[in-house]
Amino acid sequence: MTVALALVLGVGCGEEPVSQNGETEPIGENEEAVSDCLVDATKELFITDLSVIQDARASGLGNWSFGHVVQEMAKGHDEQAFIKGFMETWLQDQTVDGLTIKARTQMEDLVLAPWRAKSADGKTYDLDKAPMSLLAIVYRLDLRRQKNVGEGVGEGRMIYNVHGPDGRPLQFTMIFEYKLPANRGQSAESWAREFHALGALPFGPDYNARLEALTEKFVSAKAWQGMPPGSVLNQLRTNEIALTLGGPEPLWEMRQFEINPQGKLLPASAGLTPDLVHDNTSLLADYVRENERKILAGTHKVGPRFKGQPFNGGSARVPSRDFIWEVPGATEEVRKAFSTATCNGCHAGETITTFLHVGPTRNSPETRLSTFVLEDQLPFRVKEMKSLVCD
């Protein structure tokens, strides 16, 4: 059985392709389709222009800021308790589905203490002083429901870089991954049309105002009205090595957080990623063999337990930039499909990526995208956009 894989993992992980069309084509501004339909990925799909990420909306409590995003998420709850419940989880071991996520206590010195020091009373976390900067605003229409793959009408994402005590960006990113609302007559097609309309505008005040109206439709607490807590935020994911640099064993780690029924943002299992201890084991081989068809179709799930053992990782650790999952007895096609769907496979050897698909550029305010995103993902997503908005 031969399946062409469309690797739509991009800047998140634990996601499955919604199409098996793996073809790519050159990408550039205002790329032209056969039908002369123009899709500008830099304005419609993966927005990193400095006129956006350095706009006033991205700082303080502006509508693109980390502070605003968290403030909206915390509405109806004690704001400080919400922030502490999330940000202070690094300070002690966390147990998720029977597996332990080890504490990374450098979070206190590098991020939390400097943040409190800048706050009005020196004790709490003032959101307008949060040490995070906007890296990108992303529209993931490729994650919409198609046949038996995907979910909802797509995702909207806000990606941030965490900064250290000196204000410099750390090797530490946070990505808020929102399910685009499908209420009030909104559909995959209507969302695509609205994002596509951005491509006709030059970067500047009018563009930013139109983009802000779109992001507020999934970031604002109004988008959550009448819905259970966490029904719009699919998950929040973090990717960092900053908290172990200088230690005996620096290690990249990705964590996932989800909003529970009580409205708290808490650690959750990493999507489609078994705990690292299962790499190259008979247990992993059994799982892959039993789920081979689903893995190739992009519909498999990784549960908290398999054959009575804790299985889904509480976090995704990346031991090296060349890391790939080894699966005894599996064909290379099946092994690669499984490995690429994991967080640590996607952010390392399977995509030839050095851990971050989206991150800061050294000595520059610009956002850096991985080669995988630029050469594999954006051409695929452009085609997906054309399939919805082009006649």
N, C-alpha and C positions, 0 to 999 in steps of 0.2 A: 504493500500500500504506500503510495507516494503522495505526500501532502506538501504543497508550497506554503511555507510559513511566512506570515506577515507579522513581524515582531513589533507590536504596538505598545511596548512597555515604556519607552520614553523615559520620562522623569519620575515615574512612579514605578512600583513593582507589584507583583501579584495580580497582574491584569492579563486578560486573555484577548487574542485577536478577535475582531468582529468580522473579519473577512480573511479569506485564505489567498487573496491575490497579493503575492509578494513582489510584484514588479515595481520598479522604481523608475523615475525619470528625473532629468536635471531640475534643480530648484533655483529660483531666483526671484527677485522682486517682479511682480506682475507677470508671473509665468502664464503662457498662453496655451489654452487647451485647443484641441482640434477644432472645436466649435467656436473658437475665438472668445470663449468665456474666460475672464481673467480672475485668478485667485492669488492674492498677495499674502503669502504665509506670514510675513513679518507684521502685517496689520490685522489679520483675521484669525490666525491660529496660534502663533507663538510670539507674543508681543514683549520686546525687550528694549525698544528704542529709548534713548536717554530722555527724550521729551515726555515719556510716560513714567519711567521708573524714578526719575528725579523731579517729577511734578510735585507741587505742594500737597496734592492728595495722598502721596505716598509717605508723608511724614506726620508726626504728631498723632492726631486722631482723624486725619484725612481719610476719605473713603477707600483708599487703597492701602492704608497703613496696617501694620500688624496690630496696632492698638485698636483700630476700628473693627477689624475682623474678630478679634477676641471679645471686644466689648459687645458686639452684636450677638455673639455666640453665648455670652454669659447673661444676657437679659433674662430677668425673671429669677435670677439666682444671686447669691452673694458674690460680687465680682472678685474680691480678693481671695475668697475661698476657692473659686473656680480657677483662678490663675495659679495659686499655690498647689492645688490638687493636680495640676498638669506639670508645671515647671519644676516643682520640687521632687518629682518622682525619680529623678536621677540621683538623688542624695542617699537613697537606700535601696536595697534589693527589692525587686518586684517579682511577684509570682503570677504567671499567666498560663492558664491551662496546665498547671502542674509543673511548669518549667520556670527556672529562675533567671531573671535578667539582673546581672550584677550591677551594683551601684557604680556610678561614675561621679565621684565627689568633687572633681575639679569644676563641676557645674557651679558650685558655690562661689569659688574665687574668680572664675572667668566670666560668669554671666550674672548670677543672682545678686551677689553682694554689690557689684558696681551698679546694677540696676536700682537696688534699694537706696544706694547712696545718692543717686540722682533724683530720687522721689522726694516729695515735699516733706514728709516726716522722717525720712531715712529708714523707715521700717517696712513699708509696704511697696507694692509694685504699681507705680503710676503708669498706666498704659501709654500715655503720651510721651513717656521717657523710655519705652521699651527699646532695647538695643538690637533692633532688627531693621533691615532695609529691604525694599522690594527688588527682586531679581527679574520676575516675569509674571505676566498674566497669560494664561493658556486656556484655549478652548479645545476640548477633547471630544469632538463629535464622533470620532472613531470608536468610542466606548459605548455608543448607543446600542439599544437592543436590535439585533438583526437575527432572525430565525431563532436558534437556540443559544445564541452567544450574545454577550453584552447585557446591559441593564439600563432601563430608563431611556432618556433622550440625549445622554452624553454627560460630560462633566465640565465644570468651570474650575480653574485652579489659580491659587495665589501662592507664589513661591517667594520665600524670604531667606536672607542671609543673616546669621547671628553674628554680632560683633563683640569683641573683647573689651577689656578695661580701657585700652588705649584708643578705642574707636575703630580699630582696624578689623576687617572681616575675618572671621574664623573659618576654618574648614568645617562648617556646620550649617546645614540648610534645613528649613522647615517648609513643607508643602501642604496647604489646605486643599483637599480634594472634595469639591461639592457636587452632589447630584443636581443637575439642572432641573428645576421644578417643571412638572408637566401638567400643572393645574391652570386654571383660567384660560383654557384653550391653547396653551403653549405645547408645541410638538417639536420633534427633531428638525422638521423642515422650517418651522418658524424661528427657532434658535439659529439655525444655519443662515437663514436669510438676514437676520439682524447682525450677526457677526460678519457676514459677507459684505454688508453695506458699508462696513468700516473701510474696506479696501478702496472705496471710491474717494475717500477723504485724505488730504495731506495730513501728516502729523502736525499737531498744533492744537489750539484751544477747542476748535469744533470737534476734532477727532476725540480729544480727551473727554469732552462732555458726553459724547455719544457712548464712548466706552464705559464711562462711569455709570451711566444709566443701565447698561447691561450688567456690570458686575454687581450693582446693588440689587438686581433681581435674584441673585443667589446668595450674596453675602448678608444683606440686610435681614434683621430679625423678622421683618414683614413677610419675607419669603417663607418663614417657618410657621406663620400663623395657622392654627388649626391642624398642625401636623405634630406627631410625636417627637420628643427630643431626639436629635441625631438623624432625623429622616432626610435632611438635606445634606449635611456633612457626611460623606461616605467614610472618610477617615482623614487623619492628619499623619503625615510621615516625616520622620527626621533622618538625616544622614550626616554622620560626623565621625571625625577622628580627633578633633580638637581636645576632647576631654580625657584622652589618654596619651597625648603627645608629651614627651619628656619622661614618661613612665617606663617600666621595664618591658612592657608588651603593648606598644601602641597598636590599636586595631580599629579599623572602620566598623561602625555598627549602624544599622538602620532599625528604627523603632516605629511602631504603629500605635496610634491612639484613636479611640472611638468614643462617641458620646453614649453613655448608658441610659437606661430608662429614667433615671433620676436627674439627667441633665449634666452629669459630670464627665469630663474629658479624661479618660483613663487608658492605661496601657492595654493593648490587645495583641493577639497573635499576628505575626507578619504574614501578609497575604501569599498563599501558594508556596510557602517556604518552610520545609521541615527544619527542625533544629539541626545545627551543623554536625552534631554527634552522629547523625544518621548517614552522612556522606560515605559512599562506597561500602555500604553494609547490606547484608541479606534482607533486612527489614525493608530498606528502601527498594531493593530489587523486587521484593514481593509486591510492594505498593505500586510500583511502575508497571509491573507485568499485569496486575489486576485492573489497572486503569489505562492501559495502553491506548485503546480507541479514543477515550475521552481526552487524553493528553494530546494526541494528534489532532483531534477536532477542536481543541481549545476550550473544553467544557469541564475539565476535571476540577475537583476541590481537594484541598488539603485540610483534613479535620484535626481537631485537638488530640485525638488518639487513633492509633492504628494497631490492631492486634493486641490491644490491652496496654500499649505503651504510649506515653506522651510523645506526640509526633510533630505537630505544627510548632514552629519556633516562636518563642516569646519575643525574640528579636532576630535580626538577620546579621550575622557577623561575616565579615569579608576578610579571610586570612591573607589574601594576596591579590594583586591586580590581575593575575592570570587565572584566578580561581574559576573552575567549572565543576559542576556536580558529576561525580562518577557513579554509574549505576551498573553493578555487575550483571552481565548477561543481556543487557539491552542493546538494541541496534543503535547506531550513531544517530539516526534520524529521531528515534524516540528519546534517547538520552538528551540530545540537544533541545528538543521541544520542551522537555520537562525542565531542564536546567535554565533555559532562557526565560521561562515563566517565573522563576524564583527571583527574589530581590537581589540576592548576592550573585547569582549567575548573570543577571541582566546588567549589574553595575560593575562587572569585572570581565572575565575572559570571554564570555559568549558574545559580547558586543565590542570587545577590545577597548574598554572604557576604563579610565583611571578613577573609578569610584563615583564621580559626580557627572551626571548628564547635564546639569545646570549649575553654574557656580560663578563666583567672582573672577574677574581677570586681574592678575597681579599688576599692581601699579596703575590700574585704570578703573574708572567707574563702570565700564561696560560689562555686560553679562556674557559669560562664555558658555557655549553649547557644545556638547560632545559631537564627534564625527558621526556617531550613530544617529543622533537626533537630526543632524543636518543632512546627511546623505541617505539615510534609510527612512526615518520617520516622517520628516516634512514632505517629501515627495508622495508618500503613501497617504498622508492626511490631506494633502491638496487634492488628490484624486477623490477621496471620500467627500470633501467639500463640493467638488464639481458634480458628484453624483446626486447631490441634494439641491444645488442652486442653479445648475446650468441646464438649459433646455437641450 
